[in-house]
Amino acid sequence: MSKIVFIGAGPGDPELITIKGKKWLEQADVIIYAGSLLNPEILKYGKAGAELHDSAAMHRDEVFRVMVESVKEGKLVARVHDGDPSFYGAIQEQMDFLAKQGINYANVPGVSCLQGSAASLQRELTLRISLKR
């Protein structure tokens, strides 16, 4: 299956990746990840022999080149971001580029840093607070 799958890897704990995200990682032929942000333990879910590319050491155009070449070779590419890439993930420019190239892609959301923070603080995000003193 030739496509790009953006995967949100969660807020740092490798067990907080979604089941869907983990399944895509297990199938990916090529994994592009931001090594400066991503917990490296996430990569253990990748299939044996998958090509690994640390985008922290790559220019944007290099990332795009790897994506396009991999898809043209019939490979499944996992583009792994920390947290949920729809928040501060810089995926819009990647999706726009892929759309212009006619390359099929999908998004798998992750657990956001907001949810992870609320859980670790044992707080409810929607809890009403009073501003009266």
Residue pairs with C-beta under 8 A, 6 or more apart in sequence:
1 27
1 76
2 71
2 72
2 73
2 74
2 75
2 76
2 104
3 71
3 76
3 77
3 103
3 104
3 105
3 106
4 67
4 71
4 77
4 79
4 98
4 103
4 104
4 105
4 106
5 24
5 28
5 76
5 77
5 78
5 79
5 105
5 106
5 107
5 108
6 79
6 81
6 85
6 89
6 91
6 94
6 95
6 105
6 106
6 107
6 108
7 17
7 21
7 24
7 25
7 78
7 79
7 80
7 81
7 85
7 108
7 110
8 17
8 18
8 21
8 81
8 82
8 83
8 84
8 85
8 86
8 89
8 108
8 109
8 110
8 111
8 112
9 17
9 21
9 33
9 38
9 39
9 42
9 80
9 81
9 82
9 83
9 110
10 16
10 17
10 18
10 21
10 42
10 82
10 83
10 110
10 111
10 116
11 82
11 83
11 110
11 111
11 112
11 113
11 115
11 116
11 117
12 39
12 82
12 116
13 39
13 116
14 39
14 41
14 42
14 44
14 45
16 110
16 111
16 116
17 25
17 42
17 45
17 110
17 111
18 108
18 109
18 110
18 111
20 108
21 108
21 110
22 45
24 76
24 78
24 108
25 31
25 42
25 45
25 46
25 47
25 78
25 80
26 45
26 46
26 47
27 47
27 76
28 46
28 47
28 50
28 76
28 77
28 78
29 47
29 50
29 51
29 70
29 75
29 76
29 77
30 50
30 51
30 53
30 66
30 70
30 75
30 76
30 77
30 78
31 43
31 46
31 50
31 51
31 52
31 53
31 77
31 78
31 80
32 53
32 55
32 63
32 66
32 67
32 77
32 78
32 79
32 80
33 42
33 43
33 52
33 53
33 54
33 55
33 79
33 80
33 81
34 54
34 55
34 56
34 80
34 81
34 82
35 54
35 55
35 56
35 57
36 56
37 56
37 81
37 82
38 80
38 81
38 82
39 82
42 80
43 52
46 52
46 78
51 70
53 63
53 66
55 63
58 66
60 93
63 94
64 94
64 97
66 77
67 77
67 79
67 94
67 98
67 103
68 101
68 103
70 77
71 77
71 103
71 104
79 91
79 94
81 89
81 91
81 110
82 110
83 89
83 110
83 111
83 112
83 113
83 116
84 109
84 110
84 111
84 112
84 113
85 91
85 107
85 109
85 110
86 107
86 109
87 112
87 113
87 114
91 107
95 105
98 104
98 105
99 105
114 125
115 125
118 124
118 125
